């Protein structure tokens, strides 16, 4: 991070630039959480920075800052870690410079999601400066450094840590980029679930010139792929897109031309709607794998049944939808009041840390336009940062009125 003084006012542009200047490529803290602590603690926030660990994963620094007292407890959640910048010479401006050109702020994390953090940080600081710490409720900032990484030592553990200390949340806003085209297009009120798995086809390795002495697992791939992906899982529901199973890789254990492999592995991911639970979905996939086992393949007659082994990744994201007028309608009203645009309520896209927060309180996602996230020259118009901060501030005024 460039050595400069913290912004003296709650300016979302200055805050976003300061955060972008922190090279917090996941899982590195990069100075971003230290910057937030240095800004919030002098303003009266109680700030903690727990570090969580798990064997086989990197240690991750997190931040929890809170102010105020009362049963009405609003959480703003986000992450300061960012994806790698890619080829540095391809950037119009250095990715951690926080450069501004023609009213646009450039840098890794400008959209996903240091810009969102800057906007809700500015709104909270303005709100507390005007109302004081005794505003009849409590506001927390729950910031992780592990959203772009394994998501093991971040928000999930930070929520449990806060819960064990007696924090009880009423509602949460995740500042992820949610708008497809213009600020105010969409609030995300839920997400499809996510399930990842692998089917291993076991054969018998051998020389390609002597196939009768081997059993090529690749010959069973056709029936397996057909069974996994056809027919479609469903046609969608009122609130969610159709569930979809996508094969993401097909690999064998050999890379040479004259050896029949001993195994072929098929990896897949399913994004599923509220017609399914993880249990019913796993049962459906298992039935499809069994169907593939019985389907004709290119294998020689007389061989034993195909050896198919189905396993799943341990992290499963459940489907959810939020029903909370205070939160959903309140935020929609704030968006409309500031932008003149009534946002749609959506559930599309990938996963976010909202999947963990939903177990503790109602949660929605609303942030910047996401058209450049993870890209070279990630960027955000300065006007959008200011407008997003105004939306969050309007919501705070209404929520704690």
PAMIKOL-725829 format. One record per residue (C-alpha): x, y, z; residue number from 0. Coordinates in steps of 0.02 Angstrom, whole numbers, plus 50000, padded with zeros to 5 digits. Example, Ala and Ser with C-alpha at 12.3 -4.5 7.8 and 13.67 -1.06 7.14 Angstrom:
BEGIN
<c1 50615 | c2 49775 | c3 50390 | i 0>;
<c1 50684 | c2 49947 | c3 50357 | i 1>;
This chain:
BEGIN
<c1 50000 | c2 50000 | c3 50000 | i 0>;
<c1 50061 | c2 50176 | c3 49960 | i 1>;
<c1 50117 | c2 50269 | c3 50117 | i 2>;
<c1 49984 | c2 50403 | c3 50135 | i 3>;
<c1 49869 | c2 50465 | c3 50272 | i 4>;
<c1 49697 | c2 50383 | c3 50285 | i 5>;
<c1 49553 | c2 50481 | c3 50208 | i 6>;
<c1 49497 | c2 50616 | c3 50329 | i 7>;
<c1 49313 | c2 50606 | c3 50278 | i 8>;
<c1 49193 | c2 50468 | c3 50232 | i 9>;
<c1 49230 | c2 50480 | c3 50047 | i 10>;
<c1 49197 | c2 50314 | c3 49959 | i 11>;
<c1 49316 | c2 50358 | c3 49817 | i 12>;
<c1 49462 | c2 50394 | c3 49935 | i 13>;
<c1 49422 | c2 50239 | c3 50036 | i 14>;
<c1 49414 | c2 50129 | c3 49880 | i 15>;
<c1 49580 | c2 50197 | c3 49817 | i 16>;
<c1 49664 | c2 50163 | c3 49985 | i 17>;
<c1 49598 | c2 49984 | c3 49986 | i 18>;
<c1 49648 | c2 49951 | c3 49806 | i 19>;
<c1 49824 | c2 50006 | c3 49846 | i 20>;
<c1 49836 | c2 49858 | c3 49966 | i 21>;
<c1 49898 | c2 49705 | c3 49867 | i 22>;
<c1 49784 | c2 49584 | c3 49959 | i 23>;
<c1 49787 | c2 49441 | c3 49835 | i 24>;
<c1 49703 | c2 49295 | c3 49922 | i 25>;
<c1 49750 | c2 49239 | c3 50054 | i 26>;
<c1 49868 | c2 49385 | c3 50089 | i 27>;
<c1 49802 | c2 49524 | c3 50201 | i 28>;
<c1 49907 | c2 49650 | c3 50105 | i 29>;
<c1 49876 | c2 49792 | c3 50227 | i 30>;
<c1 49689 | c2 49805 | c3 50188 | i 31>;
<c1 49625 | c2 49748 | c3 50358 | i 32>;
<c1 49758 | c2 49850 | c3 50447 | i 33>;
<c1 49696 | c2 50003 | c3 50352 | i 34>;
<c1 49516 | c2 49968 | c3 50405 | i 35>;
<c1 49566 | c2 49944 | c3 50587 | i 36>;
<c1 49666 | c2 50106 | c3 50586 | i 37>;
<c1 49515 | c2 50198 | c3 50517 | i 38>;
<c1 49379 | c2 50121 | c3 50626 | i 39>;
<c1 49459 | c2 50106 | c3 50798 | i 40>;
<c1 49483 | c2 50295 | c3 50822 | i 41>;
<c1 49299 | c2 50319 | c3 50775 | i 42>;
<c1 49242 | c2 50217 | c3 50924 | i 43>;
<c1 49220 | c2 50047 | c3 50841 | i 44>;
<c1 49270 | c2 49891 | c3 50935 | i 45>;
<c1 49386 | c2 49802 | c3 50814 | i 46>;
<c1 49446 | c2 49622 | c3 50819 | i 47>;
<c1 49557 | c2 49535 | c3 50693 | i 48>;
<c1 49545 | c2 49347 | c3 50723 | i 49>;
<c1 49655 | c2 49231 | c3 50623 | i 50>;
<c1 49584 | c2 49060 | c3 50579 | i 51>;
<c1 49680 | c2 48905 | c3 50529 | i 52>;
<c1 49648 | c2 48731 | c3 50464 | i 53>;
<c1 49769 | c2 48596 | c3 50412 | i 54>;
<c1 49802 | c2 48599 | c3 50226 | i 55>;
<c1 49739 | c2 48777 | c3 50203 | i 56>;
<c1 49823 | c2 48947 | c3 50224 | i 57>;
<c1 49797 | c2 49046 | c3 50383 | i 58>;
<c1 49676 | c2 49190 | c3 50352 | i 59>;
<c1 49660 | c2 49358 | c3 50438 | i 60>;
<c1 49484 | c2 49426 | c3 50464 | i 61>;
<c1 49406 | c2 49581 | c3 50539 | i 62>;
<c1 49251 | c2 49611 | c3 50645 | i 63>;
<c1 49209 | c2 49790 | c3 50693 | i 64>;
<c1 49053 | c2 49846 | c3 50785 | i 65>;
<c1 48975 | c2 50000 | c3 50862 | i 66>;
<c1 48815 | c2 50037 | c3 50956 | i 67>;
<c1 48697 | c2 49936 | c3 51065 | i 68>;
<c1 48523 | c2 49868 | c3 51038 | i 69>;
<c1 48425 | c2 49720 | c3 50975 | i 70>;
<c1 48418 | c2 49788 | c3 50797 | i 71>;
<c1 48588 | c2 49734 | c3 50732 | i 72>;
<c1 48635 | c2 49762 | c3 50550 | i 73>;
<c1 48787 | c2 49680 | c3 50472 | i 74>;
<c1 48880 | c2 49738 | c3 50317 | i 75>;
<c1 48985 | c2 49594 | c3 50252 | i 76>;
<c1 49122 | c2 49584 | c3 50123 | i 77>;
<c1 49297 | c2 49529 | c3 50079 | i 78>;
<c1 49459 | c2 49622 | c3 50050 | i 79>;
<c1 49549 | c2 49477 | c3 49964 | i 80>;
<c1 49557 | c2 49486 | c3 49775 | i 81>;
<c1 49601 | c2 49369 | c3 49633 | i 82>;
<c1 49775 | c2 49382 | c3 49555 | i 83>;
<c1 49793 | c2 49527 | c3 49432 | i 84>;
<c1 49857 | c2 49421 | c3 49287 | i 85>;
<c1 49982 | c2 49493 | c3 49164 | i 86>;
<c1 50034 | c2 49660 | c3 49237 | i 87>;
<c1 50087 | c2 49735 | c3 49070 | i 88>;
<c1 49911 | c2 49707 | c3 49003 | i 89>;
<c1 49837 | c2 49831 | c3 49126 | i 90>;
<c1 49802 | c2 50010 | c3 49073 | i 91>;
<c1 49861 | c2 50063 | c3 49246 | i 92>;
<c1 49955 | c2 49958 | c3 49375 | i 93>;
<c1 49824 | c2 49849 | c3 49461 | i 94>;
<c1 49865 | c2 49910 | c3 49637 | i 95>;
<c1 49890 | c2 50094 | c3 49597 | i 96>;
<c1 49711 | c2 50154 | c3 49621 | i 97>;
<c1 49729 | c2 50262 | c3 49466 | i 98>;
<c1 49586 | c2 50375 | c3 49411 | i 99>;
<c1 49560 | c2 50420 | c3 49229 | i 100>;
<c1 49410 | c2 50510 | c3 49153 | i 101>;
<c1 49303 | c2 50485 | c3 49306 | i 102>;
<c1 49341 | c2 50298 | c3 49321 | i 103>;
<c1 49439 | c2 50210 | c3 49459 | i 104>;
<c1 49551 | c2 50067 | c3 49400 | i 105>;
<c1 49622 | c2 49925 | c3 49502 | i 106>;
<c1 49604 | c2 49746 | c3 49559 | i 107>;
<c1 49457 | c2 49741 | c3 49678 | i 108>;
<c1 49377 | c2 49902 | c3 49616 | i 109>;
<c1 49216 | c2 49805 | c3 49587 | i 110>;
<c1 49244 | c2 49640 | c3 49678 | i 111>;
<c1 49233 | c2 49703 | c3 49809 | i 112>;
<c1 49338 | c2 49841 | c3 49883 | i 113>;
<c1 49224 | c2 49968 | c3 49801 | i 114>;
<c1 49075 | c2 49894 | c3 49890 | i 115>;
<c1 49167 | c2 49896 | c3 50056 | i 116>;
<c1 49216 | c2 50078 | c3 50029 | i 117>;
<c1 49035 | c2 50125 | c3 49994 | i 118>;
<c1 48961 | c2 50043 | c3 50148 | i 119>;
<c1 49107 | c2 50101 | c3 50255 | i 120>;
<c1 49076 | c2 50281 | c3 50200 | i 121>;
<c1 48890 | c2 50262 | c3 50236 | i 122>;
<c1 48919 | c2 50191 | c3 50410 | i 123>;
<c1 49049 | c2 50323 | c3 50455 | i 124>;
<c1 48934 | c2 50463 | c3 50398 | i 125>;
<c1 48788 | c2 50387 | c3 50492 | i 126>;
<c1 48885 | c2 50368 | c3 50655 | i 127>;
<c1 48961 | c2 50542 | c3 50639 | i 128>;
<c1 48786 | c2 50616 | c3 50626 | i 129>;
<c1 48691 | c2 50506 | c3 50748 | i 130>;
<c1 48829 | c2 50459 | c3 50870 | i 131>;
<c1 48858 | c2 50286 | c3 50942 | i 132>;
<c1 48692 | c2 50287 | c3 51035 | i 133>;
<c1 48576 | c2 50271 | c3 50885 | i 134>;
<c1 48464 | c2 50136 | c3 50956 | i 135>;
<c1 48546 | c2 49986 | c3 50875 | i 136>;
<c1 48708 | c2 49904 | c3 50825 | i 137>;
<c1 48807 | c2 49900 | c3 50662 | i 138>;
<c1 48942 | c2 49774 | c3 50622 | i 139>;
<c1 49068 | c2 49757 | c3 50482 | i 140>;
<c1 49111 | c2 49576 | c3 50449 | i 141>;
<c1 49260 | c2 49570 | c3 50331 | i 142>;
<c1 49355 | c2 49416 | c3 50276 | i 143>;
<c1 49514 | c2 49382 | c3 50177 | i 144>;
<c1 49458 | c2 49212 | c3 50113 | i 145>;
<c1 49311 | c2 49236 | c3 49994 | i 146>;
<c1 49413 | c2 49216 | c3 49836 | i 147>;
<c1 49508 | c2 49069 | c3 49912 | i 148>;
<c1 49449 | c2 48905 | c3 49990 | i 149>;
<c1 49319 | c2 48997 | c3 50097 | i 150>;
<c1 49364 | c2 48888 | c3 50245 | i 151>;
<c1 49454 | c2 49008 | c3 50364 | i 152>;
<c1 49346 | c2 49159 | c3 50326 | i 153>;
<c1 49164 | c2 49207 | c3 50345 | i 154>;
<c1 49101 | c2 49038 | c3 50406 | i 155>;
<c1 49222 | c2 49036 | c3 50552 | i 156>;
<c1 49205 | c2 49223 | c3 50583 | i 157>;
<c1 49017 | c2 49204 | c3 50602 | i 158>;
<c1 49038 | c2 49063 | c3 50727 | i 159>;
<c1 49170 | c2 49165 | c3 50820 | i 160>;
<c1 49050 | c2 49313 | c3 50833 | i 161>;
<c1 48904 | c2 49203 | c3 50883 | i 162>;
<c1 49005 | c2 49125 | c3 51024 | i 163>;
<c1 49037 | c2 49301 | c3 51089 | i 164>;
<c1 48853 | c2 49339 | c3 51098 | i 165>;
<c1 48830 | c2 49437 | c3 50937 | i 166>;
<c1 48652 | c2 49416 | c3 50870 | i 167>;
<c1 48618 | c2 49484 | c3 50698 | i 168>;
<c1 48451 | c2 49549 | c3 50634 | i 169>;
<c1 48495 | c2 49571 | c3 50451 | i 170>;
<c1 48645 | c2 49575 | c3 50335 | i 171>;
<c1 48693 | c2 49657 | c3 50171 | i 172>;
<c1 48836 | c2 49582 | c3 50070 | i 173>;
<c1 48915 | c2 49713 | c3 49959 | i 174>;
<c1 48955 | c2 49597 | c3 49814 | i 175>;
<c1 48930 | c2 49667 | c3 49637 | i 176>;
<c1 48751 | c2 49619 | c3 49593 | i 177>;
<c1 48698 | c2 49738 | c3 49455 | i 178>;
<c1 48712 | c2 49676 | c3 49276 | i 179>;
<c1 48705 | c2 49842 | c3 49183 | i 180>;
<c1 48667 | c2 49991 | c3 49293 | i 181>;
<c1 48669 | c2 50029 | c3 49479 | i 182>;
<c1 48496 | c2 49988 | c3 49544 | i 183>;
<c1 48457 | c2 49846 | c3 49424 | i 184>;
<c1 48452 | c2 49703 | c3 49548 | i 185>;
<c1 48456 | c2 49648 | c3 49729 | i 186>;
<c1 48500 | c2 49466 | c3 49754 | i 187>;
<c1 48384 | c2 49388 | c3 49881 | i 188>;
<c1 48447 | c2 49210 | c3 49867 | i 189>;
<c1 48564 | c2 49092 | c3 49778 | i 190>;
<c1 48555 | c2 48921 | c3 49701 | i 191>;
<c1 48649 | c2 48785 | c3 49792 | i 192>;
<c1 48814 | c2 48714 | c3 49733 | i 193>;
<c1 48873 | c2 48534 | c3 49739 | i 194>;
<c1 49036 | c2 48468 | c3 49666 | i 195>;
<c1 49080 | c2 48288 | c3 49637 | i 196>;
<c1 49185 | c2 48163 | c3 49541 | i 197>;
<c1 49155 | c2 47996 | c3 49458 | i 198>;
<c1 49307 | c2 47885 | c3 49438 | i 199>;
<c1 49300 | c2 47749 | c3 49306 | i 200>;
<c1 49421 | c2 47610 | c3 49351 | i 201>;
<c1 49496 | c2 47499 | c3 49215 | i 202>;
<c1 49656 | c2 47402 | c3 49189 | i 203>;
<c1 49813 | c2 47480 | c3 49116 | i 204>;
<c1 49897 | c2 47401 | c3 48967 | i 205>;
<c1 49986 | c2 47423 | c3 48800 | i 206>;
<c1 49880 | c2 47496 | c3 48661 | i 207>;
<c1 49941 | c2 47357 | c3 48545 | i 208>;
<c1 49870 | c2 47225 | c3 48662 | i 209>;
<c1 49696 | c2 47291 | c3 48709 | i 210>;
<c1 49635 | c2 47115 | c3 48753 | i 211>;
<c1 49752 | c2 47121 | c3 48903 | i 212>;
<c1 49681 | c2 47286 | c3 48965 | i 213>;
<c1 49516 | c2 47371 | c3 49005 | i 214>;
<c1 49508 | c2 47548 | c3 48941 | i 215>;
<c1 49401 | c2 47655 | c3 49059 | i 216>;
<c1 49381 | c2 47788 | c3 48924 | i 217>;
<c1 49263 | c2 47672 | c3 48831 | i 218>;
<c1 49135 | c2 47695 | c3 48970 | i 219>;
<c1 49142 | c2 47885 | c3 48964 | i 220>;
<c1 49004 | c2 47907 | c3 48834 | i 221>;
<c1 48866 | c2 47822 | c3 48934 | i 222>;
<c1 48923 | c2 47908 | c3 49094 | i 223>;
<c1 48923 | c2 48083 | c3 49020 | i 224>;
<c1 48754 | c2 48053 | c3 48938 | i 225>;
<c1 48677 | c2 47990 | c3 49099 | i 226>;
<c1 48744 | c2 48134 | c3 49203 | i 227>;
<c1 48684 | c2 48273 | c3 49090 | i 228>;
<c1 48525 | c2 48204 | c3 49012 | i 229>;
<c1 48384 | c2 48232 | c3 49045 | i 230>;
<c1 48391 | c2 48406 | c3 49123 | i 231>;
<c1 48370 | c2 48406 | c3 49310 | i 232>;
<c1 48219 | c2 48523 | c3 49305 | i 233>;
<c1 48143 | c2 48673 | c3 49215 | i 234>;
<c1 48166 | c2 48801 | c3 49353 | i 235>;
<c1 48048 | c2 48873 | c3 49484 | i 236>;
<c1 47962 | c2 49037 | c3 49520 | i 237>;
<c1 48116 | c2 49110 | c3 49604 | i 238>;
<c1 48259 | c2 49012 | c3 49527 | i 239>;
<c1 48336 | c2 48966 | c3 49360 | i 240>;
<c1 48340 | c2 48782 | c3 49307 | i 241>;
<c1 48463 | c2 48673 | c3 49398 | i 242>;
<c1 48611 | c2 48627 | c3 49290 | i 243>;
<c1 48745 | c2 48493 | c3 49300 | i 244>;
<c1 48903 | c2 48539 | c3 49206 | i 245>;
<c1 49052 | c2 48425 | c3 49177 | i 246>;
<c1 49205 | c2 48531 | c3 49212 | i 247>;
<c1 49347 | c2 48409 | c3 49171 | i 248>;
<c1 49383 | c2 48237 | c3 49102 | i 249>;
<c1 49556 | c2 48166 | c3 49138 | i 250>;
<c1 49652 | c2 48003 | c3 49130 | i 251>;
<c1 49804 | c2 47947 | c3 49228 | i 252>;
<c1 49915 | c2 47937 | c3 49075 | i 253>;
<c1 49974 | c2 48069 | c3 48952 | i 254>;
<c1 50067 | c2 47959 | c3 48826 | i 255>;
<c1 50006 | c2 47883 | c3 48662 | i 256>;
<c1 50046 | c2 47699 | c3 48687 | i 257>;
<c1 49974 | c2 47661 | c3 48859 | i 258>;
<c1 49792 | c2 47621 | c3 48897 | i 259>;
<c1 49749 | c2 47715 | c3 49058 | i 260>;
<c1 49697 | c2 47630 | c3 49218 | i 261>;
<c1 49567 | c2 47761 | c3 49263 | i 262>;
<c1 49469 | c2 47908 | c3 49195 | i 263>;
<c1 49400 | c2 48043 | c3 49309 | i 264>;
<c1 49249 | c2 48151 | c3 49273 | i 265>;
<c1 49225 | c2 48306 | c3 49382 | i 266>;
<c1 49063 | c2 48402 | c3 49386 | i 267>;
<c1 48972 | c2 48543 | c3 49474 | i 268>;
<c1 48785 | c2 48562 | c3 49499 | i 269>;
<c1 48697 | c2 48727 | c3 49531 | i 270>;
<c1 48528 | c2 48677 | c3 49601 | i 271>;
<c1 48367 | c2 48767 | c3 49643 | i 272>;
<c1 48238 | c2 48744 | c3 49780 | i 273>;
<c1 48167 | c2 48586 | c3 49702 | i 274>;
<c1 48317 | c2 48495 | c3 49775 | i 275>;
<c1 48409 | c2 48470 | c3 49937 | i 276>;
<c1 48589 | c2 48407 | c3 49940 | i 277>;
<c1 48522 | c2 48237 | c3 49993 | i 278>;
<c1 48392 | c2 48219 | c3 49855 | i 279>;
<c1 48515 | c2 48284 | c3 49726 | i 280>;
<c1 48648 | c2 48158 | c3 49778 | i 281>;
<c1 48518 | c2 48020 | c3 49765 | i 282>;
<c1 48474 | c2 48076 | c3 49588 | i 283>;
<c1 48656 | c2 48081 | c3 49534 | i 284>;
<c1 48688 | c2 47909 | c3 49610 | i 285>;
<c1 48539 | c2 47841 | c3 49511 | i 286>;
<c1 48610 | c2 47915 | c3 49351 | i 287>;
<c1 48780 | c2 47838 | c3 49384 | i 288>;
<c1 48696 | c2 47669 | c3 49409 | i 289>;
<c1 48603 | c2 47693 | c3 49246 | i 290>;
<c1 48768 | c2 47727 | c3 49159 | i 291>;
<c1 48839 | c2 47566 | c3 49231 | i 292>;
<c1 48703 | c2 47467 | c3 49142 | i 293>;
<c1 48709 | c2 47562 | c3 48977 | i 294>;
<c1 48799 | c2 47489 | c3 48825 | i 295>;
<c1 48976 | c2 47550 | c3 48803 | i 296>;
<c1 49122 | c2 47516 | c3 48688 | i 297>;
<c1 49199 | c2 47392 | c3 48809 | i 298>;
<c1 49232 | c2 47212 | c3 48758 | i 299>;
<c1 49102 | c2 47081 | c3 48797 | i 300>;
<c1 49137 | c2 46971 | c3 48946 | i 301>;
<c1 49215 | c2 47106 | c3 49054 | i 302>;
<c1 49152 | c2 47135 | c3 49229 | i 303>;
<c1 49025 | c2 47278 | c3 49254 | i 304>;
<c1 49100 | c2 47452 | c3 49240 | i 305>;
<c1 49185 | c2 47505 | c3 49402 | i 306>;
<c1 49112 | c2 47678 | c3 49436 | i 307>;
<c1 49153 | c2 47766 | c3 49600 | i 308>;
<c1 49057 | c2 47923 | c3 49649 | i 309>;
<c1 49125 | c2 48047 | c3 49777 | i 310>;
<c1 49084 | c2 48226 | c3 49827 | i 311>;
<c1 49180 | c2 48377 | c3 49885 | i 312>;
<c1 49149 | c2 48415 | c3 50070 | i 313>;
<c1 49089 | c2 48595 | c3 50047 | i 314>;
<c1 48908 | c2 48603 | c3 49990 | i 315>;
<c1 48813 | c2 48767 | c3 49971 | i 316>;
<c1 48627 | c2 48753 | c3 50008 | i 317>;
<c1 48497 | c2 48844 | c3 49904 | i 318>;
<c1 48412 | c2 48986 | c3 49998 | i 319>;
<c1 48294 | c2 49132 | c3 49975 | i 320>;
<c1 48268 | c2 49277 | c3 50095 | i 321>;
<c1 48094 | c2 49331 | c3 50150 | i 322>;
<c1 48115 | c2 49487 | c3 50256 | i 323>;
<c1 48014 | c2 49644 | c3 50215 | i 324>;
<c1 48121 | c2 49753 | c3 50329 | i 325>;
<c1 48275 | c2 49703 | c3 50233 | i 326>;
<c1 48218 | c2 49666 | c3 50056 | i 327>;
<c1 48085 | c2 49800 | c3 50036 | i 328>;
<c1 48183 | c2 49923 | c3 50141 | i 329>;
<c1 48335 | c2 49908 | c3 50029 | i 330>;
<c1 48230 | c2 49912 | c3 49870 | i 331>;
<c1 48149 | c2 50072 | c3 49932 | i 332>;
<c1 48319 | c2 50149 | c3 49967 | i 333>;
<c1 48381 | c2 50102 | c3 49793 | i 334>;
<c1 48227 | c2 50178 | c3 49712 | i 335>;
<c1 48237 | c2 50335 | c3 49817 | i 336>;
<c1 48417 | c2 50368 | c3 49765 | i 337>;
<c1 48419 | c2 50305 | c3 49585 | i 338>;
<c1 48237 | c2 50315 | c3 49530 | i 339>;
<c1 48252 | c2 50133 | c3 49478 | i 340>;
<c1 48153 | c2 49993 | c3 49561 | i 341>;
<c1 48273 | c2 49844 | c3 49572 | i 342>;
<c1 48225 | c2 49670 | c3 49519 | i 343>;
<c1 48241 | c2 49534 | c3 49651 | i 344>;
<c1 48355 | c2 49398 | c3 49582 | i 345>;
<c1 48439 | c2 49235 | c3 49630 | i 346>;
<c1 48556 | c2 49204 | c3 49483 | i 347>;
<c1 48744 | c2 49195 | c3 49474 | i 348>;
<c1 48871 | c2 49100 | c3 49575 | i 349>;
<c1 48895 | c2 49080 | c3 49761 | i 350>;
<c1 48948 | c2 49208 | c3 49890 | i 351>;
<c1 48975 | c2 49217 | c3 50077 | i 352>;
<c1 48789 | c2 49249 | c3 50094 | i 353>;
<c1 48775 | c2 49059 | c3 50094 | i 354>;
<c1 48854 | c2 49060 | c3 50267 | i 355>;
<c1 48767 | c2 49215 | c3 50334 | i 356>;
<c1 48592 | c2 49147 | c3 50295 | i 357>;
<c1 48612 | c2 49026 | c3 50442 | i 358>;
<c1 48622 | c2 49173 | c3 50563 | i 359>;
<c1 48503 | c2 49306 | c3 50495 | i 360>;
<c1 48410 | c2 49363 | c3 50338 | i 361>;
<c1 48535 | c2 49417 | c3 50206 | i 362>;
<c1 48534 | c2 49502 | c3 50036 | i 363>;
<c1 48669 | c2 49556 | c3 49916 | i 364>;
<c1 48681 | c2 49726 | c3 49835 | i 365>;
<c1 48833 | c2 49812 | c3 49763 | i 366>;
<c1 48911 | c2 49883 | c3 49606 | i 367>;
<c1 48892 | c2 49837 | c3 49423 | i 368>;
<c1 48992 | c2 49678 | c3 49400 | i 369>;
<c1 49040 | c2 49687 | c3 49216 | i 370>;
<c1 49229 | c2 49701 | c3 49246 | i 371>;
<c1 49255 | c2 49594 | c3 49401 | i 372>;
<c1 49406 | c2 49476 | c3 49390 | i 373>;
<c1 49454 | c2 49555 | c3 49223 | i 374>;
<c1 49608 | c2 49649 | c3 49164 | i 375>;
<c1 49573 | c2 49835 | c3 49194 | i 376>;
<c1 49441 | c2 49802 | c3 49326 | i 377>;
<c1 49362 | c2 49972 | c3 49355 | i 378>;
<c1 49216 | c2 50070 | c3 49424 | i 379>;
<c1 49145 | c2 50243 | c3 49384 | i 380>;
<c1 49172 | c2 50362 | c3 49528 | i 381>;
<c1 48990 | c2 50414 | c3 49516 | i 382>;
<c1 48936 | c2 50234 | c3 49553 | i 383>;
<c1 49040 | c2 50229 | c3 49712 | i 384>;
<c1 48959 | c2 50389 | c3 49773 | i 385>;
<c1 48784 | c2 50331 | c3 49727 | i 386>;
<c1 48807 | c2 50162 | c3 49810 | i 387>;
<c1 48864 | c2 50249 | c3 49969 | i 388>;
<c1 48707 | c2 50357 | c3 49963 | i 389>;
<c1 48597 | c2 50202 | c3 49944 | i 390>;
<c1 48676 | c2 50118 | c3 50095 | i 391>;
<c1 48660 | c2 50278 | c3 50196 | i 392>;
<c1 48476 | c2 50297 | c3 50149 | i 393>;
<c1 48446 | c2 50117 | c3 50204 | i 394>;
<c1 48534 | c2 50149 | c3 50370 | i 395>;
<c1 48426 | c2 50301 | c3 50404 | i 396>;
<c1 48267 | c2 50203 | c3 50370 | i 397>;
<c1 48321 | c2 50044 | c3 50459 | i 398>;
<c1 48364 | c2 50136 | c3 50620 | i 399>;
<c1 48227 | c2 50266 | c3 50610 | i 400>;
